[in-house]
Amino acid sequence: MARFQVIMTAPGLAPAARALLEAAGCAVHLMPPYPDAKAIAMLARDIDADAILCRQGRVDDTVMAAAPKLKIIARHGVGVDEVDVAAARARGILVTNAPGSNALAVAEHTLALILALVKELKPLGAVIAGGGWRGAASAVGDVAGKRLGLIGFGAIGREVARLAGAFGMRVFATTPGAAPLAGAERVADLPSLLARADILSLHCPLRPETRHLIDAAAIARLPAGAFVINTARGGLIDEVALREALDRGHLAGAALDVFEDEPPPADAALRNHPRVIATPHVAGVTPLAFERMGVMAAECIVAALTGGAIPAERVIRR
């Protein structure tokens, strides 16, 4: 019989991660995609959960209250906005993440979206699909020489800067501190960054102070014809303001891997907007990244449940 009960708030887990958990005596309980807190709480109560491996769905205080034996909530990824960290701290529950596990995967996806927008791949594909060929609207932009503004310069932002530099882009970034930024020029503040960004790409965490960081006023500071990329968290952008800027042509396009509500409603305007390229929050789930995230989270769970040491950089302390 298993010694520990572990919930995975998603329908899949990398075999290597599952093997680590099972070797330590854990039974792994998978869930359907994007379970709500009520469903997670019900399962946590039914199995008397010892740990939660959080990938999709929110783990709030109601979940924690339903699992008195809960020792750790391990994020299958980097951001922890799906977890009520304050509630976990109050209950003495450890919260961990997997820093750097998907940095290159997300950076590659970001560059792919930048290229797709600048090279007009979506509208050109529509022309071909409609039976057309070249025409007056068949303009393709240059990536070389574009000014790329990065909000956030952690592991993902650094990888984006490195890749963008190889394409001849000029990279600017705003991030706390004063140290030189490898591959990017530091900008003093957000307004200064926005004013010079032909392309704006978000790589910062979602916190109360960053929710709707990119609102109507911020978008208005961007040069006319700019592009906006978000592979971080949907709540960073005011989606109504974004749509309005796209509709009136101030923004030439946007690419979104994340949305404020996930999955977004079927009638959400940004799902099928002609100036938007949308992907379903998959930037960080390449096979290699998925395995790294799962293994790092599983290592934290095993250590927490068996008295082992967890690397300090994986423990959320704020």
N, C-alpha and C positions, 0 to 999 in steps of 0.2 A: 504494500500500500504506500502511496506517495506521502512524503513527509510534509510537503508544502503545496499550496494551491495558488496558481498564478493565472491571472486573467490577461489575455491579449485583446485589446479593444480594436480588433481588426480581424479579417478572415484568414490571414496568412502570416507566417513567420518563417524566416530563412531556416533551412534544415540545420545549419551549424549552430544557430542560436537555440533552437529547440533541443538539440542534442546536449548542449551545455546545461540547460535547465533540467532536463530529464536525468542526466548523469548525477545531478546534485539532489535528486529525489523530488523534483517538482512535477506536478501534473499541470499541463497547459490547457487552458480553456479559451478557445477562439470565439470571437463574436462576429455578427454580421457587420457590414460596412457602416460606419458612422453611427454607432449606437448612442442613444441619448443617456443623460446621467441617470434617469430612472431605471433604464434597462441594465446599466452597469451596476447600479446599487442592488438591484434584485439578484443578479448573479453573484455579486460579492457576498451578499447575505446568505444565499443558498449554499455556497461552497465554503464560507468562512475564509475569505481570501487572505493570504499572507502577503501577496505582492500584486501590483498591477503594472503591466507593460503597456504604456499608453501610446497608441499610434493615432487613432481616430476617436472622436467623441471627447466630451469634457468630463474630467474627473474633479467634481466639486465636493463640498463638505457633506452633502447628502450621501455620496458614495463612501466617503471615509467613515461616516457615522454607521454605515451598514456593515462595516468590516472591522470589528474591534481588534483583530489580530494583525491588521495591515501594518507592515513595517516600512515598505518602500513603494514609491511610484516612480518607475523608470521610464523616461521618455524615449520612444523609438524615433529619435531625431534630435534636433538642436533646440528649437524654440520650446518654451514651456508655458505658453499662454493657454494651452488646453487644461492646465492643472491650476487649481486654486492653491498657490504656493503658501499664502498666508495661513490658510486653514490647515494645510499639512504641517506647517511649522508649529502651530498652536497645539496640534495633536501629537507632536513628536514623531511625525512620519517623514522619512527621508525622501527627498526628490532629487533625481539625477537626470542627466542628459547624455548625449553622445557627441561631444564637440568635434567638429571637423570631419565627421563621418561621411557627410554627403557634399562637402564643399566643392570638389571638382565637378561632380555631377550637376549641381545647381549652376555653377559657373558656365559649364558647357551649354546648358539649356538657355541660360541668359544670353550668351553669344548667338545661339541659334535664333532666338527671338529677335535680337537686334538685326541680324542679317536678313531675316524674313521681312521685317518691317521696312528697312532701308531699301532692300531690293524689290519691294512691292510684290512679294510672292503670292499673297492671297488674292489681290485684284487681278494679277496676271493669270493666275490659275483659273479664276472665274471667267476671264475672257476666252481662254482655250476651251473650258467646259461648255461655254455658250456657243461654240462654233466659230469664234472670231480668231483674229490673228493680230499682228501689230497694228497700232493706231496711234492717234495723238495722245492718248492717255497711257501709253506703254512706256512710262518713264521709269528708269532704274537708277537708284541713288548710289553714291559712293560712301563706303564706310571709312576709308582712309581720310584722315583729316577731321573727322567728326569729333566734337567735344562731348565726352562722356562724363556725366556727373554721377558719382556714387554716394548714396546716403548709407553710411556704415562701411567700415573697413576691417571687418573680422576675417575669418578664414575664407568665407565665400567672396567677400569684396576684394580681398587680395588676389584670389584666383581670377576673378573677372578682370581686374586691372592687368594682370599678366597676359591673359589671352587677348584682351583688347589692344594692348601695346603691340602685339604681333601683327595686328591688322592696321597699324598705323594710326590708331585713334589717340587723341590727347585726353588723358584721364585726370579728373579732379575728384577730390573726396573731402567730405566733412565728417569728422569723428573726434571724440574727446581727446585731449592731450596736445602736445606740441612736437612730438618726435617726427622725423621725416617718414614719409610713407613710400615704401618701395613700389615703383611703377605708377605713382600718382602724385599730383601736386595738391598740397593741403590748401583748403579754402577755409576762411575764418568762420563763416556762418552759413546757415541754410539759404537766406536770401541771395548771398553772393554766388553760391553754387547754382541756384536755380537760374539766375540771370545769364549764366554762360553755358548752360547745358543744352546742346542739341538733342541729346538723349539723356534721360534721367532713369537711373536704375536703383531700386530699393533693396538694401541688404541689412536692415536693422531689425531688432526685435519689436514685437507688438507689446506695448505697455500702456497704461492709462495716459501717460504724457505723449506717446507717439500715435495714439489713435487719431485717424484723420489728419495726420501730419501733412499729407498732401491734400489740401482742401482747395476751394475756389480761389482764394487769395494766392496760395502757393502756385497753383497752375497758371494764374495770370502772370506771374513773374517769369515763367518759361518763355523763351523766344517763340514767336509764331512759327508753326511748322515743326515743333519739337515732338519727340516720341517719349512715351513713358512705359517703363518695364517694371513689372512687380513679380518677383519670384520669392518674396519673403513672406508677408502675411497680408491677407486681404484688408483687414481693418486699418491698415496704414493709409489707405486712400479713401476719400469721400467719393463713392462710386457715382452718386448723382452729379457731383461737380465734374467728374471725369467725363461722364456721358455728355453733359452739356457742352464742355469744351471741344469734344470730338464732333458733336453735331454742328457747332457753329464754325468749325474749321480752324480754331486756334491751335489745336493739336492735330498733327498729321496722322497719328495712330497710337495705339497702345497695345501691349502684349501682357496678358495676365495668366499666370499659372495658379493664382490664388484669388479667392473672393471673400467678401465679408461674411456671407452665409455660404457654407459648403455642405452639400452641393448647392449651387445657386438655384432659385426657383426656375421652373421650365420657361417662364415668361420673362425672365430677367433680361433687360435690354442689352447688357454687355455680352450675353451668350452668343448672339449672332449679329453683332454690330458690324457694318461693312469696314470700319476702320480698326477693328479689334481682332487680334489673334488670341484665342483662348485655349488653354490646355488645363486638364483636370487635376491640378496639384500633384504633378508627377515628376517635377524637375529633379527631386532628390531620391527617386526610387528606381534608379538603374540597378541591375543585378548586383554589381559590386557595392554600391552604396547601401542597398537594402540589407545585404549581408552584414556590412560593417555596423550599421545602426542596430540591427538585431543582436549581434554578438556583443557589442559594447553595453547595451541595455541588459542583456542576460548576465554578463559578467558582474554588473552592479547588483542585480537581484541575488545572484548566488552568494556574493560577498556579504550582502546585508543579512541574508537568512542563515548563513553558516558561520558568521563571525570573522569573515575575511576583511581585507583592506580594500577600500574603494579609492581610486586615484582622485586626488583633491580637485582636479580641474573638472571632474564630472559631477561634483556635488553642487547643487543650487543653494546658495546661501543668502540670497537677497530676500 
